Amino acid sequence: MEFEAVKREVLALPVVKKNVPLAPGSTPSASGPPAAPSGNLIAYQGTSYTLNYPDNWKKYGDGKDVSFAPDRGIVQANTTQGALAYGMEISVTSYQGDANAADALETATQQFITGLQKTNPNLRVTRESQRVHLNGQPGLSTYLSNDSPVGGQETDWIITVLRPEGLLSFVCVSPQKDFSNYEKTYSKILDSVRFAQ
């Protein structure tokens, strides 16, 4: 697998700390960590990609911004928003540069991370971007750390791919102490990604 080498290099990453819209009738995290991710995966069809995620996780949002999290994986941020503590957030951001330039992916990824740092002042890169492939597409893998909404530090593993619709980012999030328990699940989700032609 193309991710095997990168998977072993777990360091630290931040959440795309946009707050996650709470589904009607859902309640964000009570105290205590979530249940372990299920080994059974179910399919999600996005606008330009498909992937599989654990069947004991829920989907939040749709369209360009979607998150997947277990019960107790989202903690209360305000009355209508939650902050992702465990799970994956996927977003598409527009890229204002030349998408055909040799360094377009690096430039778009840096713009994305800089945007995250504006709203997350403690977000820092802990491992510089490394080239990977996601379903045959060139991508970058970057690790960051940030303050976790459940306390302590959080590891965020970001995979970015430049697509016709913009920069597609997959942000895998969990507290640092739990990241090794979630890494295999994140890798399975990423390995299942298929892009629309």
C-alpha positions as a printed NumPy array, in Angstrom:
array([[  0.   ,   0.   ,   0.   ],
       [  1.264,   3.479,  -0.792],
       [  0.368,   4.718,   2.681],
       [  2.256,   2.023,   4.621],
       [  5.435,   4.065,   5.135],
       [  3.539,   7.202,   6.071],
       [  1.195,   5.312,   8.399],
       [  4.142,   4.265,  10.532],
       [  5.355,   7.842,  10.93 ],
       [  2.674,   9.02 ,  13.289],
       [  3.435,  12.389,  14.828],
       [  0.845,  15.072,  15.309],
       [ -1.878,  16.918,  13.402],
       [ -4.763,  19.438,  13.917],
       [ -8.398,  19.376,  13.178],
       [ -9.836,  21.536,  10.46 ],
       [-11.4  ,  23.255,  13.342],
       [-14.436,  24.372,  11.641],
       [-17.144,  23.491,  14.031],
       [-19.266,  20.561,  12.987],
       [-23.004,  21.236,  12.534],
       [-24.921,  19.004,  14.88 ],
       [-27.494,  16.728,  13.299],
       [-31.074,  17.389,  14.449],
       [-31.71 ,  15.404,  17.599],
       [-28.047,  14.511,  18.103],
       [-26.147,  15.312,  21.234],
       [-22.442,  15.992,  21.324],
       [-20.006,  14.088,  23.467],
       [-20.727,  13.238,  27.021],
       [-17.697,  12.5  ,  29.13 ],
       [-15.45 ,   9.584,  28.305],
       [-13.783,   8.449,  25.108],
       [-15.794,   6.975,  22.233],
       [-16.108,   3.266,  21.532],
       [-13.38 ,   1.772,  19.347],
       [-13.969,   2.151,  15.582],
       [-15.866,  -0.759,  14.066],
       [-14.05 ,  -2.981,  11.581],
       [-17.22 ,  -3.042,   9.468],
       [-17.229,  -0.247,   6.916],
       [-20.133,   1.359,   5.068],
       [-20.037,   3.414,   1.884],
       [-20.362,   7.169,   1.499],
       [-20.906,   8.803,  -1.89 ],
       [-19.558,  12.353,  -2.019],
       [-19.911,  14.741,  -4.936],
       [-16.541,  13.791,  -6.455],
       [-15.396,  10.748,  -4.485],
       [-16.546,   7.707,  -2.558],
       [-15.128,   6.169,   0.598],
       [-15.941,   3.663,   3.316],
       [-16.122,   4.528,   7.011],
       [-16.841,   2.568,  10.227],
       [-20.478,   1.622,  10.646],
       [-20.48 ,   2.837,  14.26 ],
       [-19.584,   6.4  ,  13.139],
       [-22.082,   9.039,  12.036],
       [-21.926,  11.42 ,   9.095],
       [-22.286,  15.154,   9.711],
       [-22.757,  17.708,   6.956],
       [-22.794,  17.071,   3.227],
       [-21.588,  18.453,  -0.061],
       [-18.178,  20.127,   0.091],
       [-17.752,  19.699,   3.868],
       [-18.51 ,  16.444,   5.635],
       [-17.328,  14.868,   8.879],
       [-17.42 ,  11.324,  10.184],
       [-17.231,  10.73 ,  13.929],
       [-18.087,   8.135,  16.545],
       [-20.574,   8.758,  19.347],
       [-18.793,  11.036,  21.849],
       [-16.371,  12.03 ,  19.055],
       [-17.818,  15.561,  18.907],
       [-17.86 ,  17.839,  21.93 ],
       [-20.11 ,  20.832,  22.493],
       [-18.718,  24.087,  21.073],
       [-21.952,  26.1  ,  21.333],
       [-25.685,  25.437,  21.136],
       [-25.681,  24.447,  17.452],
       [-22.065,  23.461,  16.799],
       [-19.716,  20.77 ,  18.013],
       [-15.93 ,  20.49 ,  17.819],
       [-14.449,  17.332,  16.287],
       [-12.276,  15.482,  18.817],
       [-12.232,  12.03 ,  17.154],
       [-12.921,  11.284,  13.499],
       [-12.327,  12.648,  10.029],
       [-13.291,  15.89 ,   8.371],
       [-13.264,  16.226,   4.589],
       [-13.497,  19.532,   2.791],
       [-12.987,  21.084,  -0.625],
       [-11.387,  24.532,  -0.749],
       [-10.92 ,  26.599,  -3.864],
       [ -7.369,  27.109,  -5.115],
       [ -6.557,  30.513,  -6.591],
       [ -3.26 ,  29.593,  -8.255],
       [ -2.281,  27.766, -11.44 ],
       [ -3.449,  24.186, -10.883],
       [ -1.029,  22.988, -13.585],
       [  2.07 ,  24.467, -11.922],
       [  4.637,  21.937, -10.704],
       [  4.25 ,  23.129,  -7.099],
       [  0.47 ,  23.655,  -7.158],
       [ -0.287,  20.892,  -4.63 ],
       [  2.346,  22.184,  -2.205],
       [  1.143,  25.777,  -2.573],
       [ -2.535,  24.848,  -2.147],
       [ -1.725,  22.69 ,   0.886],
       [  0.271,  25.49 ,   2.514],
       [ -2.595,  27.925,   1.886],
       [ -4.983,  25.443,   3.511],
       [ -2.77 ,  24.989,   6.584],
       [ -2.227,  28.751,   6.881],
       [ -6.008,  29.2  ,   6.828],
       [ -6.374,  26.666,   9.643],
       [ -3.715,  28.445,  11.703],
       [ -5.661,  31.713,  11.507],
       [ -8.504,  30.172,  13.482],
       [ -6.325,  27.754,  15.487],
       [ -3.394,  29.793,  16.816],
       [ -1.799,  26.783,  18.57 ],
       [ -1.822,  24.662,  15.432],
       [  1.685,  23.726,  14.349],
       [  3.238,  21.463,  11.758],
       [  5.119,  18.608,  13.422],
       [  6.145,  16.769,  10.282],
       [  6.621,  18.51 ,   6.96 ],
       [  4.526,  17.369,   4.005],
       [  5.549,  14.161,   2.287],
       [  4.407,  12.963,  -1.12 ],
       [  1.911,  10.097,  -1.186],
       [ -0.66 ,   8.746,  -3.621],
       [ -4.363,   8.488,  -2.907],
       [ -6.148,   6.203,  -5.374],
       [ -3.38 ,   6.908,  -7.881],
       [ -3.609,  10.695,  -7.435],
       [ -0.593,  12.672,  -6.174],
       [ -1.136,  13.869,  -2.64 ],
       [  0.638,  15.25 ,   0.401],
       [  0.647,  13.87 ,   3.925],
       [  1.236,  16.398,   6.72 ],
       [  1.158,  15.98 ,  10.491],
       [  0.229,  18.761,  12.883],
       [ -0.634,  19.174,  16.532],
       [ -3.225,  21.371,  18.16 ],
       [ -5.153,  21.78 ,  21.39 ],
       [ -7.77 ,  19.042,  21.661],
       [-11.336,  20.054,  22.557],
       [-11.229,  17.257,  25.176],
       [ -8.025,  18.598,  26.763],
       [ -4.363,  18.009,  26.111],
       [ -2.863,  17.851,  22.647],
       [ -4.4  ,  16.492,  19.476],
       [ -2.763,  14.818,  16.508],
       [ -4.082,  15.743,  13.077],
       [ -3.022,  13.853,   9.978],
       [ -3.923,  15.767,   6.823],
       [ -3.954,  14.232,   3.349],
       [ -4.442,  16.738,   0.533],
       [ -5.123,  16.101,  -3.165],
       [ -5.586,  18.758,  -5.85 ],
       [ -8.686,  17.978,  -7.891],
       [-10.572,  19.934, -10.58 ],
       [-13.037,  21.172,  -7.948],
       [-10.238,  22.436,  -5.65 ],
       [ -8.042,  21.144,  -2.847],
       [ -9.619,  18.06 ,  -1.306],
       [ -8.428,  17.589,   2.267],
       [ -8.901,  14.647,   4.598],
       [ -8.181,  15.627,   8.208],
       [ -7.863,  12.681,  10.6  ],
       [ -8.226,  13.799,  14.226],
       [ -7.81 ,  12.339,  17.678],
       [ -6.127,  13.186,  20.961],
       [ -2.403,  12.389,  20.787],
       [ -2.693,   9.624,  23.37 ],
       [ -5.301,   7.83 ,  21.239],
       [ -3.942,   8.451,  17.742],
       [ -2.188,   5.085,  17.42 ],
       [ -5.535,   3.369,  18.131],
       [ -7.217,   5.285,  15.302],
       [ -4.439,   5.305,  12.716],
       [ -5.377,   1.927,  11.213],
       [ -8.985,   3.062,  10.807],
       [ -7.928,   6.332,   9.151],
       [ -5.685,   4.376,   6.792],
       [ -8.536,   2.009,   5.857],
       [-10.786,   4.971,   5.086],
       [ -8.091,   6.646,   2.98 ],
       [ -7.311,   3.404,   1.153],
       [-11.006,   3.118,   0.241],
       [-11.184,   6.569,  -1.413],
       [-12.135,   6.48 ,  -5.1  ],
       [-12.419,   9.582,  -7.24 ],
       [-15.076,  10.293,  -9.835],
       [-13.575,  10.339, -13.31 ]])
